[in-house]
């Protein structure tokens, strides 16, 4: 199963949004964390290479996830990683989208432990591509 993960940052009362460069750095860190701590293949999409360019803004904040197994342990580990990033920056929003457009949005407000089971069931429904 492959999914697109998109990270955005919005202004909150107590926190400014991340600048594009900071968001892309956080995206690279998150991609590395997912690849290292789960059995999910995580890659930043590659756009056209232009000398001197910093990247295509339309793909900033994007990670392509490929689940290598169908067990729920991967999803639990993924949500634990998300939670650690929300703890660092509550202005983040993570949107997980499958090929048919069905999506799941995770924010600092809905990543609490009591809501993880609901999110996992939604993620499970995303598996059926």
N, C-alpha and C positions, 0 to 999 in steps of 0.2 A: 504494500500500500504506500502510495506517495501522496504527500500533502505539501501545500505551500504555507509557510509561516510568515506572517508580516508583522513587524514591530513598528509601532508609532509612539510618539510622546506628545502629550497635550498639557497645556497649562492648567495647573491646579492652584487652589488658594495658597498653599504653602510651598509650591515647587514650580519652577519654570520648566518648560519643555526642553528637551535636549536639542542642540543644534544638529544639523545634518551630519557633520563629520563625527560628532560624539555618538550619534545614533548608529552610524555605520560601524564605529569601533566597538560599541556594545554588541551589535549584531555579530561581528566576527568573534567576540569573546563567547557569546551565547552558542554560536555554532560549534566552537571548539569544546565547550562544556558538554553539549549534547553528544557530540561524537565520542568524547572521552568517557563519559559517565553512563552511557546507555548503549544498547545495541541497535540504535537508530543511526542510519547514515544521514549526516547533515552536511549540506553543501550550500555555499552562496552562489546564486545563479551568475553565470558569466555572460555579460553583454558584449557588444562589439568593443574591441580595444582601440582607443584613440590615444595617441601619444600625448602625454601631458594632462590627460583628463583624469578626474578623480573617480569616475564611475558614472553610470547611468542613474540619475536621481530616481527614476521609476522603479529601480530594483533595490535601492537602498532600504535596508530594514527587512529584506527578504531572505529566507532560508528554505531550501527544498529539503523536506524530511522524507526518508524512505525507511519504513519499518521493516526490519529484517526478520522479525518473528511476530506471531500473532498473540503473544501472551500479554497480559495486562501489566506485568512488571515494567515493561518499557514505558507504557503510558504513565504509570505511577512515578517512575524516575524522571520522566519529562516534566511532569507537574511539579515535582520537588525542585527541579532546576528553575522552572518559571518562578516559583515562590521565592527563591533566593534572590532572583533579579528584581522582583517586586519589592522585596524588603530593602534593596539598595536604592530603588527609584520608583516611587509610587505613581509617577506620571505616565508609566508605560501602559500600552494596550497591546496585547498579542492576539492576532487573528489567525486562526487555522482554517484553511480552505481546501476543499477537495476539488477534483477536476470538474464535477458537475455544478460547482458554484455554492454548494452547501457549506456553511461556515459556522464557526464557534468563536466567540470573542471572550477573551479572558482579561480582566483588569485587576487592579489591586483590591477592588471591592468584592470581587467574586472568586478570589483564590483562597479563601479560608478553608480549613480542613473540613468543616461540615458541608461545604459545597463541592468538594473534590469528587465525591461519589457521583453527583449529578453530572459534573463535567466529564467524568470518565465514561458514563453511560452515553453521553452525547458523542464523545470521541469514538466509542465503540460503534455507534451508528455511522460514523464517517468511514469506518473500515470497509463497509460494503459498497465498493466502487462499482 
